[in-house]
Amino acid sequence: MPGGTSVEAFLRFVNERFQDFKCRLTELMRVLPLEDLNEKASKAAATLDRARLLRGALAERDRPAWLAPIESSFQQYCGSPRDQNLAVRLLETVARFFPAIDDHKWAFDFSGDEPFDFDGVYERFRAESRIPELFDKLIELLEQIVQSEEIDSRKIIQTLQTIIATLKKNRTGSYFSLIGTWTFVRSYLKNVAWEVISNVQVLGPLIAALRKTLEELDTNVCDLHQKMVSELQPKLTAEFPKIVYAPLGLPPPPSASPIEDDNKSRG
């Protein structure tokens, strides 16, 4: 952006829209605990409008990581303000991102250079996914398996406890933290622990839920990868390696019997 005067005018413009957004958000936070649905819906709509105005003032690379999930949550709530689940989700989103919004300081780079902001892109797509929810579910199921005391291998129990601690520490980490954690967790569960824990019959319902959660998490991580590829790949030079993702590939659940499987295939 040429000229110091133009830069200063732009910064004033952005700050005015940002302060207006923060003011509307603060007003909404005051009425969220109240019972007046019309008041909450009105304040939410005003906040959503200011969030959209702020986004429109910014180039994509300058948009804070919190802006997209805030706008998405408000849009869903404003579409159905009587939906209690959406109201709770809105409250959780505001509580999660308000400290970052309150502390945000604008720092624009007018040099024209565009670095690869993996974590910025990742944070936007992660907020739209079920990855945080599925991480929590995976932690819960693994804790139940450990606490069941049905696994007689001390080594596997200790490693499961390490996995649980790793998941808890990195569930809100960076893009590379998530990928490293998920690669470690799924590799161990698939190649080492799965055969042991899946053969404990009393754990059948837990193992079925664990399989479902792992497969859903794998789908969400894969989908996040594809979105990041679509966003980042056009900016990568020919010598930069392409981002790839290999599916989880858990072994199928055991069949009832070889004879039954054979009859099914003939039928």
C-alpha positions as CSV (number, residue, x, y, z in Angstrom):
1,M,0.0,0.0,0.0
2,P,1.8,3.1,-1.2
3,G,2.3,6.2,1.0
4,G,2.4,6.6,4.8
5,T,-0.9,8.5,4.7
6,S,-2.7,5.7,2.9
7,V,-1.4,3.2,5.4
8,E,-2.5,5.3,8.4
9,A,-5.9,5.7,6.9
10,F,-6.3,2.0,6.3
11,L,-5.2,1.2,9.9
12,R,-7.8,3.7,11.2
13,F,-10.4,2.1,9.0
14,V,-9.7,-1.4,10.2
15,N,-9.4,-0.4,13.9
16,E,-12.8,1.4,13.7
17,R,-14.5,-1.7,12.3
18,F,-12.6,-3.9,14.9
19,Q,-13.7,-1.7,17.8
20,D,-17.3,-1.6,16.6
21,F,-17.2,-5.4,16.4
22,K,-15.8,-5.7,19.9
23,C,-18.4,-3.3,21.2
24,R,-21.2,-5.4,19.7
25,L,-19.7,-8.6,21.0
26,T,-19.4,-7.2,24.5
27,E,-23.0,-6.1,24.4
28,L,-24.1,-9.6,23.4
29,M,-22.1,-11.2,26.2
30,R,-24.1,-9.1,28.7
31,V,-27.4,-10.4,27.5
32,L,-26.4,-14.1,26.7
33,P,-27.2,-15.3,30.3
34,L,-30.7,-13.7,30.1
35,E,-34.0,-15.3,29.1
36,D,-35.0,-12.7,26.5
37,L,-34.5,-14.5,23.2
38,N,-35.4,-11.5,21.0
39,E,-32.7,-9.4,22.7
40,K,-30.1,-12.1,22.3
41,A,-31.0,-12.6,18.7
42,S,-30.9,-8.9,18.0
43,K,-27.5,-8.5,19.6
44,A,-26.1,-11.6,17.8
45,A,-27.3,-10.3,14.4
46,A,-25.6,-7.0,15.1
47,T,-22.4,-8.7,16.0
48,L,-22.5,-11.0,13.0
49,D,-23.0,-7.9,10.8
50,R,-19.9,-6.2,12.3
51,A,-17.9,-9.4,11.9
52,R,-18.7,-9.5,8.2
53,L,-17.8,-5.8,7.8
54,L,-14.5,-6.5,9.5
55,R,-13.8,-9.5,7.3
56,G,-14.6,-7.5,4.2
57,A,-12.0,-4.9,5.2
58,L,-9.2,-7.4,5.3
59,A,-7.2,-9.3,2.8
60,E,-7.5,-13.1,3.4
61,R,-4.0,-13.4,4.7
62,D,-4.7,-10.6,7.3
63,R,-7.8,-12.1,8.8
64,P,-7.3,-13.4,12.4
65,A,-7.7,-17.1,13.0
66,W,-10.7,-16.4,15.3
67,L,-12.7,-14.5,12.8
68,A,-14.0,-17.4,10.6
69,P,-15.2,-19.6,13.5
70,I,-16.8,-16.6,15.2
71,E,-18.7,-15.7,12.1
72,S,-19.7,-19.3,11.4
73,S,-21.0,-19.8,14.9
74,F,-23.0,-16.5,14.8
75,Q,-24.4,-17.3,11.4
76,Q,-25.7,-20.7,12.6
77,Y,-27.2,-19.2,15.7
78,C,-28.9,-16.3,13.9
79,G,-30.5,-18.8,11.5
80,S,-32.2,-20.5,14.4
81,P,-31.9,-18.5,17.6
82,R,-34.4,-20.8,19.5
83,D,-32.2,-23.8,19.0
84,Q,-30.7,-24.4,22.5
85,N,-27.7,-26.4,21.1
86,L,-26.8,-23.6,18.8
87,A,-27.0,-21.2,21.7
88,V,-24.7,-23.3,23.8
89,R,-22.3,-23.6,20.8
90,L,-22.3,-19.9,20.4
91,L,-21.5,-19.3,24.0
92,E,-18.6,-21.9,23.9
93,T,-17.2,-20.2,20.8
94,V,-17.3,-16.7,22.3
95,A,-15.7,-18.0,25.5
96,R,-13.0,-19.7,23.6
97,F,-12.0,-16.9,21.3
98,F,-12.8,-13.7,23.4
99,P,-9.4,-13.6,25.1
100,A,-7.7,-13.6,21.7
101,I,-10.1,-11.0,20.3
102,D,-9.6,-8.8,23.4
103,D,-5.8,-9.0,23.1
104,H,-5.6,-8.7,19.3
105,K,-3.2,-6.2,17.9
106,W,-3.1,-5.6,14.2
107,A,0.3,-6.2,12.4
108,F,0.1,-5.8,8.7
109,D,2.9,-6.6,6.3
110,F,2.8,-4.3,3.3
111,S,5.9,-5.8,1.6
112,G,4.0,-8.0,-0.7
113,D,5.7,-11.2,0.5
114,E,3.2,-14.0,1.4
115,P,4.6,-16.7,3.7
116,F,3.0,-20.1,4.0
117,D,0.8,-19.6,7.0
118,F,0.0,-23.3,7.7
119,D,-1.2,-22.8,11.2
120,G,-3.5,-19.9,10.3
121,V,-5.1,-21.9,7.5
122,Y,-5.3,-24.9,9.8
123,E,-6.9,-23.1,12.7
124,R,-9.7,-21.9,10.3
125,F,-10.5,-25.3,9.0
126,R,-10.1,-27.1,12.3
127,A,-12.7,-24.8,13.9
128,E,-15.1,-25.9,11.2
129,S,-14.4,-29.6,11.7
130,R,-15.3,-32.1,14.4
131,I,-11.6,-32.7,15.3
132,P,-11.7,-31.2,18.8
133,E,-14.9,-33.0,19.7
134,L,-13.5,-36.4,18.4
135,F,-10.2,-35.9,20.2
136,D,-12.2,-35.5,23.5
137,K,-14.2,-38.6,22.6
138,L,-11.1,-40.6,21.9
139,I,-9.6,-39.6,25.2
140,E,-12.8,-40.6,27.0
141,L,-12.9,-44.1,25.4
142,L,-9.2,-44.8,26.0
143,E,-9.6,-43.8,29.6
144,Q,-12.5,-46.2,30.0
145,I,-10.5,-49.0,28.5
146,V,-7.6,-48.4,30.9
147,Q,-9.9,-48.1,33.9
148,S,-11.8,-51.3,33.0
149,E,-8.7,-53.3,34.1
150,E,-9.5,-55.9,31.5
151,I,-6.1,-55.5,29.7
152,D,-3.5,-57.8,31.2
153,S,-0.5,-56.3,29.4
154,R,1.2,-53.7,31.6
155,K,3.2,-52.4,28.7
156,I,0.0,-51.7,26.6
157,I,-1.7,-50.1,29.6
158,Q,1.3,-47.8,30.2
159,T,1.5,-46.9,26.5
160,L,-2.3,-46.2,26.4
161,Q,-1.8,-43.8,29.3
162,T,1.0,-42.1,27.4
163,I,-1.3,-41.7,24.4
164,I,-4.0,-40.2,26.6
165,A,-1.6,-37.7,28.1
166,T,-0.3,-36.8,24.6
167,L,-3.8,-36.3,23.2
168,K,-4.7,-34.1,26.1
169,K,-1.6,-32.0,25.7
170,N,-1.9,-31.5,21.9
171,R,-5.7,-31.5,21.3
172,T,-5.5,-27.7,20.7
173,G,-2.0,-27.5,19.4
174,S,-0.7,-26.4,16.0
175,Y,-1.2,-28.0,12.6
176,F,2.1,-29.9,12.9
177,S,1.4,-30.8,16.5
178,L,-1.9,-32.4,15.5
179,I,-0.4,-34.3,12.6
180,G,2.4,-35.6,14.7
181,T,0.1,-36.6,17.5
182,W,-2.5,-38.3,15.2
183,T,0.3,-40.2,13.3
184,F,1.7,-41.5,16.6
185,V,-1.7,-42.5,18.1
186,R,-3.2,-44.2,15.1
187,S,0.1,-46.0,14.2
188,Y,0.3,-47.5,17.7
189,L,-3.3,-48.4,18.1
190,K,-3.5,-50.0,14.7
191,N,-0.1,-51.9,14.6
192,V,0.4,-52.7,18.3
193,A,-2.6,-52.4,20.6
194,W,-5.5,-53.2,18.3
195,E,-5.1,-57.0,18.2
196,V,-4.9,-57.1,22.0
197,I,-7.7,-54.9,23.0
198,S,-10.1,-56.0,20.3
199,N,-9.9,-59.6,21.5
200,V,-11.1,-58.8,25.0
201,Q,-14.8,-59.7,24.6
202,V,-16.1,-57.8,27.6
203,L,-14.7,-54.6,25.9
204,G,-16.8,-55.2,22.8
205,P,-19.0,-52.1,23.0
206,L,-16.1,-49.9,23.9
207,I,-14.0,-51.2,21.0
208,A,-16.9,-50.7,18.6
209,A,-17.2,-47.1,19.8
210,L,-13.4,-46.7,19.6
211,R,-13.3,-47.9,16.0
212,K,-16.2,-45.5,15.1
213,T,-14.4,-42.6,16.7
214,L,-11.0,-43.4,15.1
215,E,-12.6,-43.7,11.6
216,E,-14.5,-40.5,12.0
217,L,-11.4,-38.7,13.3
218,D,-9.5,-40.1,10.3
219,T,-12.1,-38.8,7.9
220,N,-12.1,-35.4,9.5
221,V,-8.3,-35.1,9.5
222,C,-8.2,-36.3,5.8
223,D,-10.9,-33.7,4.9
224,L,-8.9,-31.0,6.7
225,H,-5.8,-32.1,4.7
226,Q,-7.8,-31.8,1.4
227,K,-9.0,-28.3,2.3
228,M,-5.4,-27.3,3.1
229,V,-4.1,-28.7,-0.1
230,S,-6.8,-26.8,-2.1
231,E,-5.8,-23.6,-0.3
232,L,-2.0,-23.9,-0.2
233,Q,-1.1,-26.0,-3.2
234,P,-1.6,-23.3,-5.8
235,K,0.9,-21.2,-3.9
236,L,3.6,-23.9,-3.7
237,T,6.5,-23.9,-6.1
238,A,7.4,-27.0,-8.2
239,E,10.2,-28.1,-5.8
240,F,7.9,-27.9,-2.7
241,P,6.6,-31.4,-1.7
242,K,2.9,-31.9,-2.1
243,I,0.9,-32.5,1.1
244,V,-0.4,-36.1,1.1
245,Y,-2.5,-38.1,3.6
246,A,-2.7,-41.9,4.0
247,P,-6.0,-43.4,5.4
248,L,-6.2,-45.1,8.7
249,G,-7.0,-48.7,7.4
250,L,-8.0,-50.5,10.6
251,P,-8.5,-54.3,10.1
252,P,-12.2,-55.2,9.6
253,P,-14.2,-56.5,12.6
254,P,-13.9,-60.3,13.0
255,S,-16.5,-62.3,11.1
256,A,-18.8,-64.7,12.9
257,S,-17.4,-67.7,11.1
258,P,-15.6,-68.6,7.8
259,I,-18.6,-70.7,6.7
260,E,-21.0,-67.8,7.3
261,D,-18.8,-65.4,5.3
262,D,-18.6,-68.0,2.5
263,N,-22.4,-68.3,2.4
264,K,-22.8,-64.5,2.3
265,S,-20.4,-64.1,-0.6
266,R,-22.3,-66.8,-2.6
267,G,-25.7,-65.2,-1.7
